[in-house]
Amino acid sequence: MNTVLDSFPAPPPRSLLNWAPLVLLAVVATGCSSSKADAQAQTHDTGKAPEIATLTTPPPGKTTTKATPKDPDAGRPRERIDMTDADRKRLYAPYLSCLKDNGIDTSKRGQEPGVLGSGPTTDPKKAKNAGKVCEPKLPLPAWEIDANNPDALDFGRKVVQCLKDKGVKYVELSTDTSSGIVGPALGGPQNDMQSITKGMDLMPECQREVAGK
């Protein structure tokens, strides 16, 4: 039986976070004013979704104001395709610290009984509160694999082809985007371990190759 603690994501290794839509949920808005090339350039440089500019039309007799840029990520941190495990650990540090400050210590994951008890990491009320308070610090997935990115499906298809070209036998683009991530599903219906292992190992490389094109 899982504890309440298990519902909080710890900073996963790169091979797990980037390879399939089984990791975390992210909600972002995509800008409609930027061109595809501009959006890709901005994503590559900052790891952020493209910004949206809002124009204000003044009433007669008043001066037109400048476009006000808005952050579609609402200030939340975002992963990048080229992040190392050390980068990811630093990115998640504020979120994990927030959880700990609110009674959820993810460093104790797997060290407590699988039942709701009296410990600070198993109190469902504290867990609910910590999740709400700390959500703004929870990193969003890389924009290339974010389900809210209209180009994510195309990116995912190219990653799948890259994996096949490198010898991964059972891999296809997952149709389940409930996690907020678009990505390959490895192993096929028979859960072929060779395809899963090889696909996870090659996933970061394929993602970087596709993102760099």
C-alpha positions in Angstrom: 0.0 0.0 0.0 1.4 3.4 -0.9 1.7 6.3 1.6 0.4 9.8 1.0 4.1 10.7 0.5 4.3 8.7 -2.6 2.0 11.1 -4.4 4.6 13.8 -4.3 7.2 13.8 -7.0 10.9 13.7 -6.1 13.4 14.9 -8.7 13.5 11.8 -10.9 16.5 10.7 -12.9 16.7 12.0 -16.5 15.9 8.6 -18.0 12.6 8.4 -16.3 11.4 12.0 -16.5 12.0 12.5 -20.2 11.1 9.1 -21.7 7.4 8.7 -21.4 4.2 10.4 -20.3 4.2 8.7 -16.9 5.8 11.3 -14.7 4.1 14.6 -13.9 1.2 16.9 -14.9 1.9 20.4 -16.2 -0.5 23.1 -17.4 0.8 26.0 -19.5 -0.7 28.3 -22.1 1.0 28.6 -25.4 1.5 31.9 -27.1 -0.3 32.5 -30.4 1.5 35.6 -31.6 5.0 34.1 -32.0 6.0 32.3 -35.1 7.1 28.6 -34.9 10.7 29.5 -35.4 10.6 32.2 -32.7 8.9 29.8 -30.3 11.6 27.2 -30.9 14.4 29.7 -30.5 12.9 31.0 -27.2 12.4 27.5 -25.9 16.0 26.5 -26.7 17.5 29.5 -25.0 15.4 29.6 -21.9 13.5 26.4 -21.5 10.3 28.5 -21.1 7.2 28.4 -23.1 6.9 31.4 -25.5 5.7 34.6 -23.9 2.4 36.2 -24.8 2.1 39.9 -25.3 -1.2 41.6 -24.4 -2.2 44.8 -26.2 -4.4 47.4 -24.4 -6.6 49.5 -26.6 -7.1 52.9 -24.9 -10.3 54.9 -24.9 -10.4 58.0 -27.2 -8.1 60.8 -26.1 -5.6 58.5 -24.2 -2.1 57.4 -25.2 -1.6 53.8 -26.4 0.3 51.8 -23.8 3.1 49.3 -24.7 2.4 45.6 -25.0 2.7 44.0 -21.6 4.5 40.6 -21.6 3.0 37.8 -19.6 4.6 34.6 -18.4 2.5 31.7 -19.6 4.2 29.5 -17.0 2.9 31.7 -14.2 6.3 32.0 -12.7 6.8 28.3 -12.3 10.2 26.8 -13.1 10.5 24.6 -16.2 12.8 21.8 -17.2 14.9 21.8 -20.3 15.7 18.9 -22.6 19.4 19.4 -22.1 19.4 19.4 -18.3 21.7 17.1 -16.4 20.7 15.2 -13.3 22.6 17.8 -11.2 20.7 20.6 -13.0 17.4 18.9 -12.3 18.2 18.4 -8.6 18.9 22.1 -8.2 15.6 22.9 -10.1 13.6 20.7 -7.8 15.3 21.9 -4.5 12.9 24.8 -3.8 9.9 22.6 -4.4 11.2 19.8 -2.1 12.2 22.4 0.5 8.7 23.8 0.4 7.2 20.4 0.9 9.5 19.8 3.9 8.5 23.1 5.4 4.9 22.1 5.2 5.3 18.7 6.8 6.2 16.5 3.8 9.7 15.2 3.8 10.3 13.3 0.5 13.7 12.1 1.7 11.8 9.6 3.9 10.1 8.1 0.9 10.0 4.3 1.3 11.2 4.5 4.9 7.8 4.5 6.6 4.9 2.0 6.8 2.5 1.9 3.9 -0.4 3.1 6.0 -1.6 6.5 7.1 -0.1 7.1 10.5 0.8 9.9 12.8 4.1 10.9 11.1 4.4 14.2 9.4 4.7 12.6 6.0 1.6 10.5 6.3 -1.0 13.1 7.4 -3.4 13.5 4.4 -4.5 17.0 5.6 -0.9 18.2 5.6 -0.3 16.5 2.3 -3.2 18.3 0.7 -2.1 21.6 2.1 1.5 21.1 1.1 0.5 20.2 -2.4 -1.5 23.4 -2.8 1.1 25.7 -1.2 4.0 24.2 -3.1 2.5 23.7 -6.5 3.9 27.1 -7.8 7.4 25.7 -7.2 6.8 22.3 -8.9 8.8 22.4 -12.2 6.9 22.0 -15.4 8.1 19.5 -18.0 10.3 20.6 -20.9 8.3 22.6 -23.4 9.1 20.2 -26.2 7.2 17.4 -24.4 4.5 19.5 -22.7 1.0 18.4 -23.8 0.0 22.0 -24.1 2.6 22.6 -26.8 0.9 22.2 -30.2 4.2 20.9 -31.6 4.7 18.3 -28.9 3.1 15.5 -31.0 5.4 16.2 -33.9 8.4 16.3 -31.6 7.3 13.0 -30.0 6.9 11.3 -33.4 10.4 12.3 -34.4 11.8 11.0 -31.1 10.0 7.7 -31.7 11.6 7.4 -35.1 15.0 8.3 -33.7 14.6 5.5 -31.1 13.6 3.0 -33.8 16.6 4.0 -35.9 18.8 3.3 -33.0 17.5 -0.2 -32.6 14.6 0.1 -30.1 12.1 -2.6 -31.3 8.9 -1.9 -29.4 8.3 1.9 -29.2 5.3 4.0 -30.2 4.0 7.5 -29.5 1.7 7.2 -26.4 -1.9 8.5 -26.9 -2.2 9.1 -23.1 -1.5 12.7 -22.2 -3.2 12.7 -18.8 0.2 13.2 -17.2 0.6 16.5 -19.2 3.5 15.0 -21.2 3.7 13.8 -24.7 6.2 11.0 -25.3 7.0 7.5 -26.4 5.6 4.3 -24.8 8.2 1.6 -24.6 8.0 -2.1 -24.4 4.8 -2.8 -26.3 1.9 -4.9 -25.0 4.3 -7.6 -23.9 6.4 -5.1 -21.8 9.6 -6.1 -23.6 12.3 -5.2 -21.1 15.1 -4.9 -23.7 13.1 -2.2 -25.5 12.3 -0.5 -22.2 15.8 -0.4 -21.0 17.4 0.5 -24.3 14.7 3.1 -25.0 15.2 4.8 -21.6 19.0 4.9 -22.1 18.6 6.4 -25.6 15.7 8.8 -24.8 17.8 11.8 -23.7 20.1 11.5 -26.7 17.2 11.3 -29.2 15.4 14.2 -27.5 18.5 16.4 -27.8 19.0 15.3 -31.4 15.4 16.2 -32.4 15.5 19.5 -30.4 18.7 20.5 -32.2 17.3 20.1 -35.7 
